[in-house]
Amino acid sequence: MLRTESKIFELPESTKAKEQERFIENNYPFKESQYTLDEILDYAFEGFQVIEKRNKENEIDGIITFDFDEDNRGDNYCKIGIFLIDKKKRGEMLINELWKELIELAKKESCEYFSAKADTKAGRNWLENNDFYKTIDEVNGIEYYRYDIN
């Protein structure tokens, strides 16, 4: 059983932001990605809320960024920015803990679905293995992954 604590907070908090930046820099698979660290930080953190899982040493083990929004039909949804687990903690089901927590938050916000993009094979595999499906945004024509909340 993992012993982690979740915390939700809004950026920027300079100390936390620097710690999160180091976490991304040390754990994101940049060799597989088309994005730089600065691009990831801009896309996945700017204006997003953050859930962290920390270990007993108070180090980040996992992080997810997200934002609630309303689509052009008036449906509430949750946009996922980044979903990342410490390289040494992968396979310990921590990602499932974060995912369940985010689902509960989205339900409280009356969200109809999640939207996400993935720029790595592991990211695409996780989304597809967890019932996300590819679809096209009706307004901007961009392909994204969607997960419908029951």
QUIBELNOR-V122813 format. One record per helix or strand of 3 or more residues. SS is the DSSP state (~ for helix, > for strand). FROM is the first residue (numbers start at 1). TO is the last residue. If there is no record, write none. Layout:
# QUIBELNOR-V122813
SS;FROM;TO  SS;FROM;TO
This chain:
# QUIBELNOR-V122813
>;5;10  ~;14;27  ~;37;45  >;49;54  >;60;70  >;76;85  ~;87;89  ~;94;108  >;113;116  ~;121;129  >;133;136  >;143;148
